[in-house]
């Protein structure tokens, strides 16, 4: 999947396109913040200066006090949010605690105040939880780290969460996926402000993708479904997980559960939000991912997980993960190559 609203990114946007004025990016930080959520985007904006872009970077906290990042490093700030002026982009960083603990009123108030003063507002990773808690995402589309997307959707049902997107733009509000996706988002903002050539030059200089191939699915397990409540259904999915290559047709699964195929399909839809066949497909893709990590070829994976055809596996992979299996394997293989690994029997086959 391409980043959401990709067709709206290219070209010089209305925000930050002033030729003679520096566009001020004001980051809101707090104790426990993820350092890369700040450093990644700021490096992009700073690098853009080498190619004619003008960004002025500042860091603020709710009360003007220095904060300590999750790494333990002390982050100095330029002052309190209340003193911020001429804000072009309000950037709210993330932190591990934001998704699992109540967010303090001081942080949500600061985020809302900073957003009101800014031309646009952006959040990195779990910074989306701050925007949501401040009411800034009500009725909007948004994303966050794949591990927390379901929680964001449950905690803030008024937000339309796009769990696979690397970043999402809805009006003047931007949200991005986990940690390094803040770099993707910053590059998109540079492209809106100064055009694709500047953004491409920045990406090349930093040795990162200008447009990252695929969505978050390639970084997350392919199955993120809850455990079913019904014991008989738990037994069925456990059997599928234990032997993905076995016969898991709806008829076979229904026989195992001692219910009719129609009743089994209703159970899957009600408890898992999926048809039996789609669930089995997901289990098989998940198993193929593990085999790819182990160095198996695409053809071997297709056979071992019960999909059969490598072309069928490629289609399933593209639909669920967003990239072909060979590309996925090359992107996430171990940094140490096994010198005894067998040659890839897929060599020469197209990886569409």
C-alpha positions in Angstrom: 0.0 0.0 0.0 1.2 3.5 -0.8 1.1 6.2 1.9 -2.4 7.5 2.3 -3.2 10.6 0.2 -0.1 10.0 -1.9 -1.7 11.7 -4.9 -2.0 14.9 -2.8 1.6 15.1 -1.8 3.4 16.1 -5.0 3.9 19.7 -6.0 4.3 22.9 -3.9 1.6 23.2 -1.3 0.1 26.3 0.1 1.7 25.7 3.5 5.3 26.6 3.9 5.9 27.6 0.3 6.9 31.1 1.1 10.1 31.8 -0.8 11.6 34.4 1.5 10.3 33.4 5.0 11.6 30.5 7.0 8.8 28.0 7.9 8.9 27.4 11.6 8.5 23.8 12.9 7.7 23.7 16.6 8.0 20.3 18.2 6.1 19.5 21.4 8.1 17.3 23.7 7.6 15.7 27.1 9.2 13.3 29.6 9.4 9.8 28.1 9.3 11.0 24.5 10.9 8.8 21.8 14.0 10.7 20.7 14.0 9.5 17.1 10.4 10.9 16.7 12.1 14.3 17.1 15.5 13.8 15.6 14.3 12.0 12.4 12.0 14.7 11.1 14.3 17.5 12.3 17.2 16.0 10.3 15.0 16.0 7.2 14.1 19.7 7.7 17.7 20.6 8.4 19.0 18.6 5.4 16.5 20.4 3.2 18.3 23.7 3.9 21.2 22.4 1.7 18.8 22.4 -1.2 17.2 25.8 -0.8 14.5 25.1 1.7 14.2 27.3 4.7 13.0 25.8 8.0 13.4 27.2 11.5 13.4 24.4 14.1 12.4 24.8 17.8 11.5 22.5 20.6 9.0 23.4 23.3 7.4 21.7 26.3 4.1 22.4 28.0 5.8 24.4 30.9 9.1 25.4 29.3 11.2 22.9 31.3 13.7 20.5 29.8 12.4 16.9 29.4 14.0 13.5 29.6 13.7 11.1 26.6 13.0 7.4 27.0 16.7 6.9 26.4 17.5 8.9 29.5 19.0 11.8 27.5 18.0 15.3 28.6 16.4 17.4 25.9 16.7 21.2 26.3 13.8 23.3 25.0 13.3 26.8 23.6 10.5 27.6 26.0 6.9 26.9 26.8 4.2 26.3 24.2 2.4 29.5 25.4 5.3 31.6 24.1 5.3 30.0 20.6 4.6 32.4 17.7 4.5 32.2 13.9 4.2 28.4 14.0 4.2 26.8 10.6 4.1 23.2 11.6 3.2 21.9 15.0 5.0 18.6 15.5 3.8 16.3 18.3 6.3 13.5 19.0 5.4 10.1 20.5 6.3 8.0 23.5 5.7 4.5 24.7 3.5 5.5 27.6 1.0 7.5 25.5 -0.8 4.3 24.3 -1.0 2.6 27.7 -1.4 5.3 30.3 -3.8 8.3 30.7 -2.4 11.4 28.9 -2.1 14.3 31.2 -4.2 17.4 30.7 -1.1 19.6 30.5 0.0 17.7 27.3 -3.3 17.7 25.6 -3.9 21.3 26.4 -0.4 22.2 25.0 -1.0 20.2 21.9 -4.4 21.9 21.3 -2.9 25.4 21.9 0.1 24.7 19.6 -2.2 23.4 16.9 -4.4 26.5 17.0 -1.3 28.6 16.4 0.0 26.5 13.5 -0.8 26.3 9.8 -0.7 22.5 10.0 -0.3 19.9 12.7 1.7 16.6 12.5 2.1 13.7 14.9 4.7 11.0 14.9 3.8 7.5 16.0 1.9 7.5 19.3 1.8 11.3 19.1 -1.6 10.5 17.4 -2.9 9.6 20.8 -2.2 13.1 22.1 -4.0 14.7 19.1 -6.9 12.3 19.6 -7.1 13.0 23.3 -7.1 16.7 22.5 -10.0 16.3 20.1 -8.0 17.2 17.1 -8.7 14.0 15.3 -12.5 13.9 15.8 -14.1 12.9 12.5 -10.7 12.6 10.8 -8.6 9.8 9.3 -5.4 9.0 11.1 -2.7 6.4 11.6 -0.2 5.4 14.3 2.2 2.5 15.0 0.7 -0.8 13.9 1.0 -2.2 17.4 -1.3 0.5 18.7 -3.7 1.1 15.8 -6.4 -1.2 17.2 -6.1 0.5 20.6 -6.4 4.0 19.1 -9.5 3.0 17.2 -11.1 1.5 20.4 -10.2 4.4 22.6 -11.3 7.0 20.1 -14.1 5.6 18.0 -14.7 9.0 16.4 -11.3 8.7 14.7 -11.1 6.6 11.4 -7.8 4.7 11.9 -5.9 3.5 8.9 -3.7 0.9 10.4 -1.6 0.1 7.3 -0.7 3.6 6.2 2.8 5.0 6.7 1.2 8.4 7.1 -2.2 10.0 6.6 -3.2 13.5 5.7 -6.7 14.8 6.6 -6.9 18.5 5.9 -4.2 20.2 7.8 -3.7 17.3 10.2 -0.9 14.7 9.5 -0.3 11.5 11.4 2.4 8.9 10.8 3.2 5.3 11.8 6.0 4.2 14.2 9.2 6.0 14.8 11.1 6.1 11.5 7.8 6.9 9.7 8.3 10.4 11.0 11.1 10.7 8.4 8.6 9.7 5.7 6.2 12.3 7.0 8.8 15.0 7.1 9.8 14.2 3.5 6.2 14.5 2.4 5.9 17.9 4.1 9.1 19.1 2.4 7.7 17.9 -0.9 4.5 19.8 -0.3 6.4 22.9 0.6 9.2 22.8 -2.0 8.4 20.2 -4.6 9.5 16.7 -5.4 13.0 17.6 -6.6 14.0 19.1 -3.2 12.4 16.2 -1.4 14.1 13.6 -3.6 17.5 15.3 -3.0 16.9 15.2 0.7 16.0 11.5 0.6 19.0 10.7 -1.5 21.3 12.6 0.8 19.9 10.8 3.9 19.9 7.5 2.1 16.2 6.8 2.7 13.2 6.2 0.5 11.3 9.2 -0.7 8.3 7.0 -1.1 8.6 3.9 1.0 7.4 0.8 -0.8 4.5 -0.9 1.0 2.6 -0.1 4.1 3.0 -1.0 7.8 1.9 -4.6 7.1 5.4 -5.5 6.0 6.7 -4.6 9.5 3.9 -6.3 11.5 2.8 -9.9 11.8 0.2 -10.6 9.2 -2.2 -11.8 11.8 -3.4 -9.3 14.4 -6.8 -10.9 15.1 -8.1 -11.3 18.6 -8.6 -14.8 20.1 -12.2 -16.0 19.6 -14.5 -16.3 22.7 -16.1 -19.6 21.6 -14.0 -22.7 22.6 -14.9 -24.6 19.5 -13.7 -21.8 17.3 -10.5 -21.5 19.3 -9.9 -25.2 18.6 -10.5 -24.6 14.9 -8.0 -21.8 14.5 -5.4 -23.6 16.7 -5.6 -26.5 14.3 -5.1 -24.1 11.3 -2.1 -22.5 13.0 -0.6 -25.9 13.9 -0.6 -27.1 10.3 -1.3 -24.3 7.8 -0.7 -26.7 4.8 -3.5 -29.1 5.7 -7.0 -29.2 4.2 -8.7 -26.1 5.7 -11.6 -25.7 3.4 -14.8 -24.4 5.0 -16.3 -27.9 4.7 -13.3 -29.5 6.5 -13.2 -26.8 9.2 -17.0 -27.2 9.8 -16.6 -30.9 10.1 -13.9 -30.4 12.7 -16.1 -28.1 14.7 -19.2 -30.3 14.2 -21.2 -27.4 12.8 -22.6 -26.6 9.4 -20.4 -24.6 7.0 -22.9 -21.8 7.1 -22.9 -21.7 10.9 -19.1 -21.7 11.0 -18.9 -18.8 8.6 -21.2 -16.8 10.8 -19.0 -17.6 13.8 -15.9 -16.4 12.0 -17.6 -13.2 10.9 -19.0 -12.4 14.3 -15.9 -13.1 16.3 -13.0 -12.5 13.9 -14.5 -10.2 11.3 -13.3 -12.6 8.6 -14.5 -15.4 6.5 -12.9 -18.8 7.2 -11.1 -18.8 3.8 -9.6 -15.4 4.4 -8.5 -16.3 7.9 -6.8 -19.4 6.6 -5.1 -17.3 3.9 -3.8 -15.0 6.5 -2.4 -17.9 8.6 -0.7 -19.2 5.5 0.9 -15.9 4.6 2.0 -15.5 8.2 3.7 -19.0 8.0 5.3 -18.0 4.7 6.7 -14.9 6.4 8.4 -17.1 9.0 9.8 -19.4 6.3 11.1 -16.5 4.3 12.9 -15.3 7.4 14.5 -18.7 7.6 15.8 -18.4 4.1 13.3 -20.5 2.2 12.6 -19.7 -1.4 9.2 -18.4 -2.6 8.5 -21.7 -4.3 9.3 -23.7 -1.2 7.2 -21.4 1.0 4.2 -21.7 -1.3 4.5 -25.5 -1.1 5.1 -25.8 2.6 2.2 -23.5 3.7 -0.3 -25.2 1.4 -0.7 -22.4 -1.1 0.9 -24.4 -3.8 1.7 -21.9 -6.6 4.4 -19.3 -6.0 2.4 -16.9 -8.2 -0.6 -17.4 -5.8 1.6 -16.6 -2.9 2.9 -13.5 -4.6 -0.7 -12.3 -5.1 -1.6 -13.0 -1.5 1.5 -11.3 -0.3 0.9 -8.2 -2.3 -2.7 -8.0 -1.1 -1.8 -8.5 2.6 1.7 -7.2 3.0 2.0 -4.7 0.2 5.2 -6.0 -1.3 6.2 -9.2 -3.1 7.6 -12.0 -1.1 11.1 -11.8 -2.6 11.3 -8.1 -1.9 10.1 -8.7 1.6 12.7 -11.3 2.2 15.5 -9.1 0.9 14.4 -6.2 3.0 14.1 -8.2 6.3 16.6 -11.0 6.0 19.3 -11.3 8.7 22.3 -9.1 8.4 24.5 -12.2 8.6 24.2 -14.4 5.5 24.3 -18.2 5.9 27.2 -19.4 3.8 25.7 -22.8 3.6 22.3 -21.6 2.3 21.0 -23.4 -0.8 20.7 -21.4 -4.0 17.3 -19.8 -4.5 15.3 -21.9 -6.9 13.2 -18.9 -7.8 16.1 -17.2 -9.5 14.9 -15.6 -12.7 11.2 -15.7 -11.9 9.5 -12.3 -12.0 8.7 -10.9 -8.5 5.8 -8.7 -9.4 
